[in-house]
Amino acid sequence: MITVSEVVESIRSVIDPDLGHSIVDMGLLREVILAKDRKGVKVNMTLTSPACPMAPELLAAVKQRALAVQGIEEAEVALVWSPPWDPRLDASEEVLDDLGIYDI
């Protein structure tokens, strides 16, 4: 049976081209919702900025990685902007270190 964790781990391989970290570790992945039949998935994600020039490529990569999970036949990826991305709240310790954010 497919789990949300499997989908998240597959998406973890999508790397933000500017920061060089997984979008999962950056906290850009907001929600993964499996269909009742577990053959479809909806992924809600955000970006570091609404003006991100790599948005189409990141969305396509997330969809591709979701579809790479064995048993997933349909994937939808939606951008959400609320709440806005805040690395202090969303990012992993490693990402924070690389960004030079130490005052949490």
Residue frames as qw, qx, qy, qz and C-alpha x, y, z in Angstrom:
[[0.000, 0.889, 0.458, 0.000, 0.00, 0.00, 0.00],
 [0.392, 0.509, -0.020, 0.766, 1.38, 3.43, -1.00],
 [0.415, -0.690, -0.410, 0.428, 2.06, 5.85, 1.84],
 [0.083, 0.996, 0.017, 0.042, 2.53, 9.59, 2.05],
 [0.516, -0.693, 0.418, 0.282, 6.07, 8.92, 3.30],
 [0.701, 0.119, 0.561, 0.425, 6.93, 7.04, 0.10],
 [0.372, 0.825, 0.307, 0.295, 5.77, 9.97, -2.02],
 [0.226, -0.961, 0.148, 0.060, 7.68, 12.46, 0.14],
 [0.649, -0.446, 0.496, 0.365, 10.86, 10.38, -0.10],
 [0.634, 0.411, 0.491, 0.434, 10.55, 10.24, -3.87],
 [0.158, 0.945, 0.165, 0.232, 10.07, 14.01, -4.04],
 [0.559, -0.751, 0.164, 0.310, 13.09, 14.50, -1.75],
 [0.690, -0.004, 0.408, 0.597, 15.30, 14.01, -4.82],
 [0.283, 0.827, 0.286, 0.392, 14.04, 17.30, -6.31],
 [0.556, -0.312, -0.141, 0.757, 16.77, 19.85, -5.64],
 [0.096, 0.958, 0.167, -0.213, 16.32, 23.61, -5.53],
 [0.744, 0.462, 0.037, 0.481, 18.80, 24.85, -8.16],
 [0.047, 0.859, -0.174, 0.479, 19.72, 28.04, -6.28],
 [0.493, -0.683, 0.425, -0.333, 20.36, 26.59, -2.84],
 [0.436, 0.386, -0.813, -0.012, 21.30, 23.03, -3.80],
 [0.247, -0.076, 0.833, -0.488, 19.04, 21.41, -1.20],
 [0.053, -0.361, -0.911, -0.192, 16.04, 19.13, -1.47],
 [0.289, -0.425, -0.194, -0.836, 12.77, 21.02, -1.63],
 [0.713, -0.487, -0.498, -0.079, 11.59, 18.72, 1.17],
 [0.620, -0.261, -0.351, 0.651, 14.47, 19.78, 3.45],
 [0.117, 0.195, 0.034, 0.973, 13.83, 23.40, 2.54],
 [0.152, 0.402, 0.675, -0.599, 10.24, 23.05, 3.70],
 [0.268, 0.204, -0.347, -0.875, 8.70, 23.84, 0.33],
 [0.360, -0.215, -0.861, -0.287, 6.53, 20.73, 0.37],
 [0.365, -0.261, 0.269, -0.852, 3.34, 21.69, 2.17],
 [0.707, 0.017, 0.509, -0.491, 1.00, 18.70, 1.84],
 [0.213, 0.176, -0.881, -0.385, 0.74, 15.33, 0.14],
 [0.657, 0.087, 0.401, -0.633, -2.77, 13.95, -0.20],
 [0.069, -0.074, 0.953, 0.287, -3.35, 10.42, -1.46],
 [0.590, -0.076, -0.357, -0.720, -6.55, 9.55, -3.27],
 [0.766, -0.243, 0.389, -0.450, -8.80, 7.07, -1.52],
 [0.971, 0.233, -0.004, -0.048, -7.83, 4.40, -4.05],
 [0.568, -0.635, 0.382, 0.358, -4.14, 5.32, -3.51],
 [0.700, 0.319, 0.440, 0.463, -3.57, 5.56, -7.27],
 [0.241, 0.784, 0.152, 0.551, -3.54, 9.34, -7.34],
 [0.526, -0.436, -0.309, 0.662, -1.82, 12.04, -5.36],
 [0.115, 0.922, 0.140, 0.342, -2.14, 15.78, -4.92],
 [0.640, -0.177, -0.213, 0.717, 0.95, 17.68, -3.85],
 [0.039, -0.979, -0.148, -0.132, 0.72, 21.19, -2.46],
 [0.705, -0.133, -0.055, 0.695, 3.99, 23.06, -2.46],
 [0.008, 0.979, 0.067, -0.194, 5.32, 26.58, -2.26],
 [0.697, 0.470, -0.074, 0.537, 8.40, 28.35, -3.53],
 [0.497, -0.309, -0.255, 0.770, 10.97, 30.59, -1.93],
 [0.064, 0.398, -0.013, -0.915, 9.54, 33.49, -3.95],
 [0.603, 0.587, 0.455, -0.290, 6.51, 34.05, -6.19],
 [0.402, 0.826, -0.272, -0.287, 8.97, 35.33, -8.80],
 [0.610, -0.354, 0.680, 0.200, 10.98, 32.09, -8.86],
 [0.440, 0.555, -0.453, -0.542, 12.13, 31.64, -12.46],
 [0.140, 0.225, -0.960, -0.093, 12.47, 27.88, -11.97],
 [0.578, 0.045, 0.478, -0.660, 8.84, 27.36, -10.92],
 [0.825, 0.300, -0.192, -0.439, 7.74, 25.42, -14.04],
 [0.540, 0.394, -0.738, 0.090, 10.75, 23.10, -13.84],
 [0.118, -0.217, 0.793, -0.557, 10.30, 22.48, -10.11],
 [0.701, 0.109, 0.289, -0.643, 6.58, 21.74, -10.50],
 [0.797, 0.364, -0.397, -0.274, 7.29, 19.34, -13.37],
 [0.337, 0.377, -0.818, 0.275, 10.04, 17.60, -11.38],
 [0.377, -0.119, 0.670, -0.629, 7.76, 17.15, -8.36],
 [0.816, 0.225, 0.046, -0.531, 5.04, 15.68, -10.56],
 [0.667, 0.427, -0.607, -0.069, 7.55, 13.34, -12.21],
 [0.111, 0.306, -0.842, 0.430, 8.86, 12.13, -8.83],
 [0.587, -0.001, 0.481, -0.651, 5.32, 11.60, -7.51],
 [0.847, 0.326, -0.144, -0.394, 4.48, 9.54, -10.60],
 [0.423, 0.483, -0.761, 0.090, 7.68, 7.54, -10.10],
 [0.408, -0.224, 0.742, -0.482, 6.21, 5.95, -6.97],
 [0.156, -0.041, -0.943, -0.292, 5.09, 2.48, -7.94],
 [0.026, -0.517, -0.841, 0.159, 1.29, 2.39, -8.08],
 [0.099, 0.651, 0.194, -0.728, 0.72, 6.13, -8.52],
 [0.469, 0.428, 0.653, 0.412, -1.08, 6.70, -11.82],
 [0.104, 0.832, 0.285, 0.465, -2.08, 10.35, -11.50],
 [0.490, -0.377, -0.292, 0.730, -0.38, 13.31, -9.86],
 [0.078, 0.888, 0.250, 0.377, -1.41, 16.92, -9.47],
 [0.527, -0.190, -0.262, 0.786, 0.95, 19.57, -8.16],
 [0.040, -0.895, -0.341, -0.286, -0.45, 22.87, -6.92],
 [0.346, 0.274, -0.304, 0.844, 1.33, 26.00, -5.76],
 [0.404, -0.798, -0.447, -0.007, 0.15, 27.44, -2.47],
 [0.301, 0.565, -0.197, 0.743, 1.29, 30.76, -1.04],
 [0.449, -0.598, 0.243, -0.618, -0.20, 30.66, 2.42],
 [0.328, -0.887, 0.052, 0.321, 1.64, 30.51, 4.65],
 [0.465, 0.819, -0.334, 0.042, 4.57, 32.13, 2.86],
 [0.878, 0.074, -0.322, 0.346, 7.86, 30.25, 3.00],
 [0.261, -0.878, 0.313, -0.251, 9.92, 31.18, 6.03],
 [0.666, 0.329, -0.639, 0.201, 13.18, 29.26, 6.34],
 [0.110, -0.392, 0.647, -0.645, 13.25, 29.89, 10.10],
 [0.698, -0.047, 0.409, -0.587, 10.03, 27.89, 10.43],
 [0.889, 0.330, -0.001, -0.316, 10.19, 25.52, 7.47],
 [0.597, 0.598, -0.531, 0.057, 13.78, 24.56, 6.67],
 [0.919, -0.225, -0.252, 0.204, 15.91, 21.81, 8.16],
 [0.525, -0.772, 0.154, 0.324, 18.91, 22.60, 10.37],
 [0.654, -0.036, 0.443, 0.612, 21.29, 21.83, 7.50],
 [0.289, 0.703, 0.409, 0.505, 19.53, 24.31, 5.22],
 [0.282, -0.952, -0.114, -0.014, 19.53, 26.94, 7.97],
 [0.652, -0.513, 0.268, 0.490, 23.27, 26.44, 8.48],
 [0.547, 0.230, 0.473, 0.652, 23.94, 26.87, 4.77],
 [0.075, 0.826, 0.359, 0.428, 21.81, 30.01, 4.71],
 [0.315, 0.258, -0.377, 0.832, 23.70, 31.39, 7.71],
 [0.516, -0.561, -0.117, -0.636, 20.60, 31.50, 9.89],
 [0.483, 0.045, -0.765, 0.424, 21.64, 30.72, 13.43],
 [0.110, -0.141, 0.406, -0.896, 19.34, 32.91, 15.53],
 [0.548, -0.335, -0.607, -0.469, 16.37, 30.64, 15.98]]
